Amino acid sequence: MMIIAQQIEKFEKTKLFCGQICLQDDEFSGFVLTKPMEVEPYDELVVSWNGITPGTSVFKIEAQISINGQWSNFYPIALWNQFTTGGSFSKEDELAKTLIDLIKVKKPNLADAYRIRAWIRRTDFSQMPRLTGLFASTRNSGEFQLTLSKEIPPVELDVPCRSQMIHHKSCANLICSPTSCGMVLGYYGIYVPTDQMIWKVYDKTIGIFGNWPFNTAALAPYGFEAKVEFIEDLFEALQEIQEGRPIITGIRYKEGELENAAIPKTDGHIITLVGYNDGYVIVNDSAASSNAEVRRRYCVDQFLKVCGGVFYKIRQSEGIKEEKF
């Protein structure tokens, strides 16, 4: 869900201005804290954010979980700047632990509420960082099964094809997520070369390009509401495509589990869904060896088994675009 102004419990040295959260005029650092958000029992929580962080200003994102009325300490999730990216945090206690992109509740417990704290910091008053979106999604991974409740009419979006494999071999196998993000930007008429996109999403703490909320956060300054979301019904994702919006997701499969796959097997890979037709999802799979081979069709029955249910929802949004990058 998106955290809106009515769900903020506390503004500390911050303010709401034109629907965006920013620092008070004479403050260098402050935060917002959401109200407790009660949800169905879950063991995975993913938080994502959108905003503008000019210069050396940063966001620090934290989350707290509740298990049977017992609130945890805050788990730091990320320190983020749109120009120098940032780093994820690692924390573990008796209740849960952070796993790069998400907070994982320890068995046998399930959490039933959460709240988010977002810090905004700057080093001089000429910087005007602003938080434009704060999102959270939860699920009980033990009960997750991706299904397709109903089909949609045939559709195929004209999303440009990019292969990640044509880049330098030192990183070619690691950049599926920013390559996918670059393809979606290209669909909306914004050209960002993959060589640039990868450094906009880089997680310096662990040296990866696939941190989910880092990738969605990198899209926001171009004028998008972009968030990470757990989806259990593929129909919801296909609706995005039907309405003209490509959507990004992750897959994992063993050899032989996905016919026509760009690579024989993977422990984790990001692709872009661009269409649907007659029992097949149409995808841009950047693991293909050339741009000409990126567009592929995967059987829905197989796709439902290999898709992890984590999606990047990307929608154009007014009022948050920054013209210079």
C-alpha positions in Angstrom: 0.0 0.0 0.0 1.1 3.6 -0.5 1.6 5.6 2.7 -0.4 8.8 2.4 -0.4 11.9 4.6 -3.3 10.7 6.7 -1.3 7.7 7.7 1.6 9.7 9.1 1.6 9.7 12.8 4.5 12.0 13.4 6.4 14.8 11.6 9.7 15.5 13.3 11.4 18.6 11.8 9.7 17.8 8.5 6.5 19.1 6.8 4.0 18.3 4.1 4.2 20.7 1.2 2.2 20.2 -2.0 1.7 16.5 -1.2 5.5 16.0 -0.7 7.4 15.5 2.5 10.4 17.8 3.0 12.5 19.3 5.7 11.4 22.4 7.6 13.3 25.5 6.2 15.9 25.7 9.0 16.5 22.0 9.6 19.2 19.7 8.3 17.6 16.4 9.4 14.2 15.1 10.3 11.8 12.2 9.8 8.3 11.0 9.3 6.8 8.1 11.2 3.7 6.2 9.9 0.9 5.1 12.1 0.9 1.3 12.9 -0.5 -0.4 9.8 -2.4 -3.6 10.6 -2.4 -6.2 7.9 -2.9 -9.9 7.4 -0.3 -12.1 9.1 3.0 -12.0 7.1 6.6 -13.1 7.3 8.0 -10.8 4.5 7.9 -7.1 4.3 9.3 -5.0 1.5 9.5 -1.2 1.7 10.1 1.1 -1.3 10.2 4.9 -1.7 10.2 7.6 -4.3 11.7 11.1 -4.1 14.4 13.6 -5.1 17.7 13.8 -3.2 19.8 16.6 -4.7 23.5 16.9 -4.0 24.5 14.9 -0.9 21.1 14.8 0.6 19.9 11.3 1.6 16.9 9.3 2.7 17.3 6.7 5.4 14.5 4.1 5.5 13.6 2.0 8.5 10.8 -0.3 9.5 9.4 -1.7 12.7 7.2 -4.9 12.9 4.7 -6.1 15.5 4.2 -9.7 16.5 1.2 -10.4 18.8 1.4 -6.8 20.1 5.2 -6.8 20.7 6.9 -4.1 18.6 10.5 -4.8 17.4 13.2 -2.2 17.3 13.6 -0.4 14.0 15.3 -2.3 11.3 17.4 0.0 9.0 16.7 -0.9 5.4 18.6 1.6 3.2 20.5 4.8 2.9 19.7 6.3 -0.5 20.8 9.1 -2.8 19.8 9.3 -6.4 23.2 10.3 -7.7 25.6 8.2 -5.6 23.0 5.5 -4.9 23.6 4.1 -1.4 23.7 0.9 0.6 21.4 -1.6 2.2 21.7 -2.5 5.9 22.0 -5.9 7.7 20.4 -6.4 11.0 19.2 -9.4 12.9 17.5 -10.1 16.3 15.3 -12.7 17.8 12.2 -11.6 15.8 13.5 -10.9 12.3 16.3 -10.1 10.0 16.9 -7.9 7.0 17.7 -9.7 3.7 18.9 -6.9 1.3 15.5 -6.0 -0.1 13.1 -7.1 2.6 12.6 -7.9 6.3 12.1 -11.6 7.0 10.2 -12.6 10.2 11.8 -15.6 11.9 9.8 -18.9 12.1 7.5 -19.9 13.6 6.2 -16.3 14.1 4.1 -14.1 11.8 3.9 -10.4 12.1 0.6 -8.6 11.9 1.5 -4.9 11.7 4.3 -2.6 10.7 5.3 1.0 10.6 7.8 2.9 8.5 10.2 5.7 9.5 11.8 7.8 6.7 14.6 10.2 7.5 15.5 13.1 5.3 19.0 14.6 5.6 20.9 17.3 3.9 24.3 19.0 4.3 23.4 22.5 3.2 20.2 24.6 2.9 20.5 24.9 -0.9 19.5 21.2 -1.1 15.8 20.6 -1.2 15.3 16.8 -0.8 11.7 15.7 -0.9 10.0 12.4 -0.4 7.2 11.8 -2.9 6.2 8.2 -2.2 6.5 5.6 0.6 5.2 2.1 0.0 5.0 -1.2 1.8 3.9 -4.7 0.8 3.6 -7.9 2.8 2.9 -11.5 2.3 3.0 -14.9 4.0 5.6 -16.6 1.9 4.6 -20.0 3.2 1.2 -19.7 1.6 2.3 -17.9 -1.6 1.3 -19.4 -4.9 1.1 -17.3 -8.0 -2.2 -18.0 -9.9 -4.0 -16.5 -12.9 -7.7 -15.9 -12.0 -8.7 -14.9 -15.5 -7.1 -14.0 -18.8 -6.9 -10.7 -20.7 -7.3 -10.0 -24.4 -4.2 -10.2 -26.5 -1.8 -7.3 -26.0 1.8 -6.5 -26.8 3.5 -3.3 -25.9 6.3 -1.8 -28.0 8.9 -1.9 -25.3 12.5 -1.5 -26.7 14.6 -4.6 -26.4 18.0 -4.6 -24.6 20.4 -7.4 -23.9 22.4 -7.2 -20.8 24.8 -9.7 -22.2 26.4 -7.3 -24.7 28.0 -5.3 -21.9 31.4 -5.9 -20.3 31.7 -9.5 -19.1 32.6 -8.4 -15.6 29.1 -7.3 -14.9 26.9 -8.6 -17.8 25.5 -11.5 -15.7 24.5 -9.1 -12.9 22.6 -6.3 -14.5 19.2 -7.7 -15.4 17.3 -5.4 -13.1 18.7 -2.0 -14.3 18.6 -3.3 -17.9 14.9 -4.0 -17.5 14.3 -0.6 -15.9 16.1 1.1 -18.8 13.8 -0.7 -21.3 10.7 0.6 -19.4 12.1 4.1 -19.5 12.7 3.7 -23.2 9.1 2.7 -23.7 8.1 6.1 -22.2 10.5 7.9 -24.5 13.3 8.4 -21.9 16.7 7.1 -23.1 19.1 6.1 -20.3 22.0 3.9 -21.5 22.4 0.7 -19.6 25.9 1.7 -18.7 24.5 4.7 -16.8 21.4 2.9 -15.4 23.4 0.3 -13.6 25.2 2.9 -11.4 21.9 4.6 -10.5 20.8 1.4 -8.7 24.1 0.1 -7.3 24.0 -1.1 -3.7 27.4 -0.2 -2.4 27.1 -2.2 0.8 27.0 -5.6 -0.9 28.0 -4.7 -4.5 24.9 -5.7 -6.4 22.7 -4.1 -9.0 19.5 -6.0 -8.2 18.3 -4.5 -4.9 14.6 -4.2 -5.6 13.7 -0.8 -4.0 16.9 0.7 -5.3 15.7 0.0 -8.8 12.3 1.5 -8.3 13.7 4.5 -6.4 16.0 5.2 -9.4 13.0 5.6 -11.7 11.1 8.2 -9.6 13.2 11.3 -10.6 12.2 10.7 -14.2 8.6 11.3 -13.3 7.3 7.9 -12.1 5.6 6.4 -9.2 7.6 3.2 -8.9 7.2 0.6 -6.2 8.0 -3.0 -5.2 4.9 -5.1 -4.6 4.1 -8.7 -3.9 1.4 -9.9 -6.3 -0.4 -13.3 -6.0 -2.7 -13.1 -9.0 -0.9 -12.7 -12.4 -4.1 -11.1 -13.7 -3.3 -8.0 -11.6 0.1 -7.7 -13.4 -1.5 -8.4 -16.8 -4.0 -5.6 -16.2 -1.1 -3.2 -16.0 0.0 -4.3 -19.4 -3.6 -4.1 -20.7 -3.6 -0.4 -19.6 -0.4 0.3 -21.4 2.1 -0.1 -18.6 4.9 -2.7 -18.7 5.7 -4.4 -15.4 8.9 -5.9 -14.2 9.2 -9.2 -12.2 11.6 -11.9 -11.0 11.9 -15.5 -12.0 13.9 -18.5 -10.8 14.0 -21.9 -12.5 16.0 -25.1 -13.0 17.1 -26.5 -16.3 14.0 -27.7 -18.3 11.4 -25.8 -16.2 11.0 -22.9 -18.7 10.8 -23.6 -22.4 12.3 -21.0 -24.7 14.2 -19.5 -21.8 17.0 -17.1 -22.6 19.4 -19.0 -20.3 19.1 -22.7 -19.2 18.7 -22.0 -15.5 18.9 -19.2 -12.9 18.9 -18.7 -9.2 17.3 -15.3 -9.7 16.6 -13.1 -12.7 14.6 -10.0 -13.6 12.5 -9.7 -16.8 9.9 -7.3 -18.2 6.4 -8.4 -19.0 5.2 -6.6 -22.1 2.2 -8.6 -23.3 -0.1 -11.6 -23.3 -1.5 -13.9 -26.0 -3.2 -17.3 -26.1 -1.8 -18.7 -22.9 1.6 -17.1 -23.2 3.2 -14.2 -21.5 5.3 -12.0 -23.8 8.5 -10.7 -22.2 11.6 -8.8 -22.8 14.3 -11.1 -21.3 17.5 -9.2 -21.1 19.5 -12.4 -20.6 19.3 -13.1 -24.3 22.6 -12.9 -26.1 21.5 -10.1 -28.5 18.9 -7.3 -28.6 17.2 -9.2 -31.5 16.6 -12.2 -29.2 15.2 -10.4 -26.2 11.5 -10.6 -27.0 10.2 -14.0 -26.0 7.0 -16.0 -25.2 6.8 -18.1 -22.1 4.0 -20.6 -21.4 1.8 -19.2 -18.6 1.5 -22.6 -16.8 5.3 -22.7 -16.6 5.7 -19.0 -15.8 3.4 -19.3 -12.8 5.7 -21.9 -11.3 8.9 -20.0 -11.8 7.8 -16.4 -11.0 8.6 -15.3 -7.5 5.7 -12.9 -7.2 7.8 -9.8 -6.7 6.9 -7.0 -9.2 8.0 -3.5 -9.9 4.9 -1.4 -10.7 5.8 1.7 -12.7 3.4 4.4 -13.4 3.8 7.9 -14.8 3.2 10.6 -12.1 2.9 14.3 -12.2 4.8 16.7 -10.0 7.9 14.7 -9.1 10.0 14.9 -12.1 13.4 16.5 -11.8 14.8 17.8 -15.1 18.5 17.4 -14.4 20.3 14.2 -13.4 
